[in-house]
Amino acid sequence: MKIGVVGGGQLGRMIGMAGMPLGMRSVFLEPAPEACAAQAGHMIKADYTDHYAIRELVNQCDAVTFEFESIPPETVEFIAQFVPVYPVASSLKIARDRWLEKSLFQENQIPTAEVADISSEEDLEEAVSNIGLPAILKTRTLGYDGKGQKLLKRESDVTNAFKELGEVPMILEGFVDFDSEVSCIAVRGRDGSQAFYSLAENEHRNGILHKSIATEDHPLQSLAEEYVGRVLDALNYVGVITVEFFAKGEKLIANEIAPRVHNSGHWTIEGAETSQFENHLRAVTGLPLGSTRRIGHCAMYNLIGRLPPESKILEIPGVKFHNYVKKAKPGRKIGHVTVHSADQKTYDDACDRLDTLIQNIL
């Protein structure tokens, strides 16, 4: 079976690698000339809107998916005329637009921060008056890893903020004083079956995910599954989805959706019976979903900008190194490390050593 993947970054690379043991081969559509997924399958180098290239993709594939949400929904709609493509375009449209995303949460009785739709400087001033400060101004589309947003702490921050972010459609969100950030990764099959991974507690630095820790018996696990299950059913979703939450006491406040495999789920490669990547492929091809049970203690660290020496990483017991073979660049995710062990002391020692190693290269 051949699987088409729109996008050729590290998520596509890991989808391709997960498909190999299942006898699946991947074909990627990606405009970047040095995309890192090239080592995991055949690459069609073309723009996501190139209909000739899209036809070449679908002519080679039995099903198609995508690795990130910045691709045009129109591309997904076009592909769906020829072969099954999951998630469907309507899910992508909602996840790309922060206002539609927040509306989906609210329509399904899932708590969010206070939010307002912003189309002008006047809208922003009115929203600030109603919601108050601090608040976060975000573009409705194409923002990720801290891009396309600005924290407004005081009235002086509001001045020219709409212009600074490009005078495009935006939202204003009330600031949430949270205890922790968690992500719930789930998968839904073509038959409507659902499975959920352990909640991951996430730490961000400079707006980019630094570390995810797979939790054990998190007190908000059941509530997260209830909320995400509502999203899955509302969208008639197929594939892996991630919903990021702010945790505050006994409450979860929904932040955003990622309609795809997710950075905070990389721990599942070594730390779960079935990785998020394999389960995504199982879902989109109509195969039974695999067990999401966590195995032992597990955490994932992003490697951003620079890689530590490979030998220094691999000498740490319980550590697995994933090099994306991408050019080093400030702020770029170029690899990740998974810490995994059944033994608590081995796990804790590995995390301590890895914390020090990563800190020394920053």
NORZI-V362216 format. One record per pair of residues at least 6 apart in sequence whose ideal C-beta (glycine too) atoms are under 8 Angstrom apart, sorted by the first residue. I is the first residue (numbers start at 1). J is the second residue. If there is no record, write none. Layout:
i->{I I}
j->{J J}
This chain:
i->{1 1 1 1 1 1 1 2 2 2 2 2 2 2 3 3 3 3 3 3 3 3 3 3 3 3 3 3 3 4 4 4 4 4 4 4 4 4 4 4 4 4 4 5 5 5 5 5 5 5 5 5 5 5 5 5 6 6 6 6 6 6 6 6 6 6 6 6 6 7 7 7 7 7 7 7 7 8 8 8 8 8 8 8 8 8 8 9 9 9 9 9 9 10 10 10 10 10 11 11 11 11 11 12 12 12 12 12 12 12 13 13 13 13 13 14 14 14 14 14 15 15 15 15 15 15 15 15 16 16 16 16 16 17 17 18 18 18 18 18 19 19 19 19 20 21 22 22 22 22 24 24 25 25 26 26 26 26 27 27 27 27 27 27 27 28 28 28 28 28 28 28 28 29 29 29 29 29 29 30 30 30 30 30 31 31 31 31 32 33 34 35 35 36 36 36 37 37 39 42 44 44 44 46 46 47 48 48 48 49 49 49 51 54 54 54 55 57 57 58 58 58 58 61 62 62 62 63 63 63 63 63 63 64 64 64 64 64 65 65 65 65 65 65 65 65 66 66 66 66 66 67 67 68 69 69 69 69 69 69 70 70 70 71 73 73 73 73 73 74 76 76 76 76 77 79 80 80 84 86 86 86 86 86 87 87 87 87 87 87 87 88 88 88 88 90 91 91 91 91 92 93 94 94 94 94 94 95 95 95 95 95 96 96 97 97 98 98 98 98 98 98 98 99 99 99 99 99 101 101 102 102 102 102 102 104 104 104 104 105 105 105 105 106 107 108 108 108 108 109 110 110 110 110 111 111 111 111 112 112 112 112 113 113 113 113 113 113 113 114 114 114 114 115 115 115 115 115 116 116 116 116 116 116 116 117 117 117 118 118 118 118 118 118 118 118 119 119 120 121 121 124 124 124 124 124 124 125 127 127 128 128 128 128 128 131 131 131 132 133 133 133 133 133 133 133 134 134 134 134 135 135 135 135 135 135 136 136 136 136 136 136 136 137 137 137 137 137 137 137 137 137 138 138 138 138 138 138 139 139 139 139 139 139 139 140 140 140 140 141 141 142 143 145 145 145 145 146 146 146 146 147 148 149 150 150 150 150 151 151 152 152 152 162 176 176 176 177 178 178 178 178 179 179 179 180 180 180 180 181 181 181 181 181 181 181 181 181 182 182 182 182 182 182 182 182 182 182 182 182 183 183 183 183 183 183 183 183 183 183 183 184 184 184 184 184 184 184 184 184 184 185 185 185 185 185 185 185 185 185 185 185 186 186 186 186 186 186 186 186 186 186 186 186 187 187 187 187 187 187 187 187 187 187 187 187 188 188 188 188 188 188 188 189 189 189 189 189 189 189 190 190 190 190 191 192 193 193 194 194 194 195 195 195 195 195 196 196 196 196 196 197 197 197 197 197 197 197 198 198 198 198 198 198 198 198 199 199 199 199 199 199 200 200 200 200 200 200 200 200 201 201 201 201 202 202 202 202 202 203 203 203 203 204 206 208 208 208 208 209 209 209 210 210 210 211 211 211 211 212 212 212 212 212 212 212 213 213 214 214 214 214 214 214 214 214 215 216 216 218 219 220 220 220 220 223 224 224 224 227 227 227 227 228 228 231 231 231 231 232 237 238 238 239 239 239 239 239 240 240 240 240 240 240 240 240 240 241 241 241 241 242 242 242 242 242 242 242 243 243 243 243 243 244 244 244 244 244 244 245 245 245 245 246 246 246 247 260 261 261 261 262 263 263 263 264 265 265 266 266 266 266 267 267 267 267 267 268 268 268 268 268 269 269 269 269 269 270 270 270 270 270 271 271 271 271 271 271 272 272 272 272 272 272 273 273 273 273 273 274 274 274 274 274 278 279 279 279 281 282 282 282 283 295 295 296 296 296 296 296 297 297 297 297 297 297 297 298 298 298 298 299 299 299 299 300 300 300 300 301 301 301 301 301 301 302 302 302 303 303 303 303 303 303 304 304 304 304 305 305 305 305 305 305 305 306 306 306 307 307 307 307 307 308 308 308 308 310 310 312 313 313 313 313 313 314 316 316 316 316 316 317 317 317 317 318 318 318 318 318 318 319 319 319 319 319 319 320 320 320 321 321 322 322 322 322 323 323 324 324 324 326 326 326 326 327 328 337 339 339 339 339 340 341 341}
j->{22 23 24 25 62 63 285 24 25 26 27 60 61 62 15 16 19 24 25 26 27 61 62 63 64 65 281 284 285 26 27 28 29 57 58 60 61 63 64 65 79 83 85 12 15 16 26 27 28 29 37 41 64 65 66 67 28 29 30 48 57 64 65 66 67 71 75 76 79 28 29 30 37 66 67 68 71 28 29 30 32 35 36 37 38 43 67 30 35 36 37 67 68 36 37 324 326 333 67 68 260 261 263 26 28 30 35 37 40 67 36 37 39 40 324 40 261 266 269 277 26 40 65 67 261 277 280 281 26 28 37 40 41 40 277 275 277 278 280 281 25 26 278 281 40 278 278 281 282 287 281 285 41 42 37 40 41 42 41 42 43 44 57 60 61 35 37 38 40 41 42 43 44 44 46 48 53 54 57 37 43 44 45 46 45 46 47 48 45 45 327 43 45 324 325 326 43 67 325 60 53 56 57 52 53 53 71 72 75 72 74 75 78 75 78 79 82 64 79 64 79 82 83 83 83 84 285 83 84 85 86 284 285 79 83 84 85 86 85 86 87 239 260 280 281 284 76 85 87 92 260 260 261 260 92 95 96 258 259 260 96 142 144 92 89 90 92 93 96 89 85 88 89 92 89 85 88 89 284 190 238 239 283 284 235 237 238 239 241 259 260 235 236 237 238 235 235 237 241 259 259 100 100 101 104 235 257 101 256 257 258 259 141 142 140 141 138 139 140 141 143 171 256 115 117 140 169 171 256 257 112 115 171 173 254 231 234 235 257 111 112 231 254 112 234 227 230 231 234 230 227 230 231 254 251 252 253 254 173 253 254 255 173 174 175 176 246 253 255 130 131 173 174 131 171 172 173 174 123 126 127 130 131 171 172 123 169 171 124 127 137 162 169 170 171 172 169 170 162 162 163 137 158 161 162 170 172 158 135 172 135 152 155 158 172 172 173 174 174 152 153 154 155 157 158 175 151 152 153 175 151 152 172 173 174 175 149 150 151 152 172 173 175 149 150 152 161 162 165 170 171 172 148 149 170 171 172 173 148 149 165 166 168 169 170 168 169 170 171 168 169 148 149 207 208 209 331 204 206 207 208 207 165 165 157 161 164 165 157 175 158 161 172 170 246 248 253 248 246 247 248 253 247 248 249 201 202 246 247 201 202 203 204 244 245 246 247 255 199 200 201 202 215 218 220 224 244 245 247 252 199 200 202 212 242 243 244 245 262 264 265 196 197 199 224 225 227 228 242 243 245 196 197 200 240 241 242 262 264 265 268 276 194 195 196 197 225 228 229 232 240 241 242 243 194 195 239 240 241 276 279 280 282 283 289 292 194 232 237 238 239 241 283 238 282 283 286 287 288 289 238 283 284 286 286 233 288 289 229 232 289 279 289 290 291 292 221 224 225 228 292 214 265 268 272 276 292 294 214 215 216 218 221 272 292 294 214 215 218 220 221 224 212 213 214 215 264 265 267 300 212 213 215 218 209 211 212 244 264 209 210 211 212 210 331 302 304 331 333 263 264 302 301 302 304 299 300 301 302 263 264 265 266 267 299 300 298 299 267 268 271 272 294 297 298 299 221 294 297 224 250 245 247 250 252 252 243 245 252 243 245 252 254 241 243 237 241 243 257 241 259 283 284 259 260 280 283 284 260 261 262 265 276 277 279 280 283 257 258 259 260 257 258 260 261 262 264 265 254 255 256 257 258 254 255 256 257 258 264 252 253 254 255 252 253 255 253 280 276 277 280 276 302 333 336 300 275 276 300 322 336 338 298 299 300 338 340 274 275 276 277 292 275 277 320 322 338 295 298 320 338 340 294 295 296 298 338 340 291 292 293 294 295 298 290 291 292 293 295 282 289 290 291 292 290 289 290 292 287 288 289 290 289 340 342 340 341 342 343 347 339 340 341 342 343 344 347 338 339 340 347 338 339 347 351 336 337 338 339 336 337 338 339 354 358 333 335 336 333 334 335 336 337 358 331 332 333 334 328 329 330 331 332 334 362 328 334 361 323 328 334 335 361 357 358 360 361 321 323 357 319 321 337 354 357 321 339 350 353 354 357 341 346 349 350 339 340 341 346 347 350 337 338 339 340 350 354 337 338 340 335 337 335 336 337 338 334 335 333 334 335 332 333 334 335 334 334 354 347 350 351 354 347 347 350}
